[in-house]
Amino acid sequence: MTPEEIAAFCLQLPGARLDFKWGSNQVFSVAHNKMFAILNFLGDNLAFKVDDSLFLGYTDRPGVRPAPYLARAHWISMNASQPPMGDAELRELITRSHQLVVRRLPKRQQVSLLLDL
């Protein structure tokens, strides 16, 4: 996937919105300020949240590293122009990141944003 395809995919997730923060970072969030993905993160990188239990497994993979400043919240980072995984896996991980963030929202906000995974 190209960075443009990643951005388009993020925006089609329920309730997703795009903001530009910290210079040229494209921040994708739900519920106005809950981030689930960042494009152009510290250069040409993509960063997003993963399951706590899978964080170390992903960071052991070539081309995937803990996201600077966000690793304590279990975010990973990779080159957005040449992601080290296939398109289907990347879509699945971004969707999962979105859902991890949605599940931390108040129940009344979750209703329209949850997906059947």
N, C-alpha and C positions, 0 to 999 in steps of 0.2 A: 504494500500500500504506500502511496505517496503521502506526504504531509497534508496535501489538499484533500485526499480521500479520507484520511484519518479525521480531519476536522469535520468533513461532511458527515461521517459516521457518528461522531460524538454528538453533533447537533440533532441527529434524528432520534436520539434516546429521549424518553419521556421527561419533559420539564427542563431539558438541557438549554443552557444559554452560554454565550461567549462574551468574555470581557478581555480587554487588553490591560495587563498589569505589569509593573516592574519593567518598563521599557517595552519590548516587543513580545513578551510572553502572551500566548493565547491561552487563557484560562477557561476551562469548561467546568460549569458548576450547575448544581440544582438548588432549589430553595434559596435563590438569590446569592448565596455566598459559600456554599459547601462544595469545594473543589473535588472533582473526580479525575481530571486529566489536565496536563499542561503541555502545550506544544511550544517549540522554540525556547525550551527551558535551558538556560545557561548555554546558549548556542543553538545547535540544530538537534536538540534532544526532545524526546517524548518521555513524560513521567506520568505515572498513575499508581493508584493504590492496589495492593494485592492482599489476599487473605494472610492474616498473621502467621498461620501455621505453614504457609507456602513461601514466605518471604526468603528464607535462607536458600531454599531450593532454586528459586529463580535467580538469585544473585550469584549462584555457582555456575550458571550457564554463561557460555562465551557471549560477549556483547551486551550483557545485562549487568547493571551494577546498582547498588543502593543510591537512591536519589539524594544528592546533597541537600541538606537542610530539612528533608522530609523523610529520611530513612527511619527515624524513630517512630514514625506513624505508618511504617511498612509500605513505603512508596519505592518503586523501582524506576530506573531511567535507562534509556537506550537511544541509539541513533535513529532519528525519525525518518531520515531519507532511505536508510537501509536497515529496517528492523531485523533482528536476529531470529525471527520466527515467521511462520507463514501467515497469510492474511486471515484465515479462519481463526487461528489461535489468537492473533492480535485482537480481532473483533470480540472474541469471547472474553479475553482479559479486560478489555475496556468496558464491556457490558458489565462484567463482574465488579469492576471498580465502581461504576455508577450505582449498582445495586448495594454494594457495601456502604456507600455514603447514604443512599436513600433509607436503608434500614436503621440508620442512626437518627433519623428525623423523628419528630413526634408522630404518633400513629395517624392523626388526622391528615398530615401532609403525605404520608406514605401511600395512601389509597390509590391515587391516580398515577403514581410513579413506579410502583412495583411491577416487575415483569415475571412471568412464569418461566423459571429456569430449570 
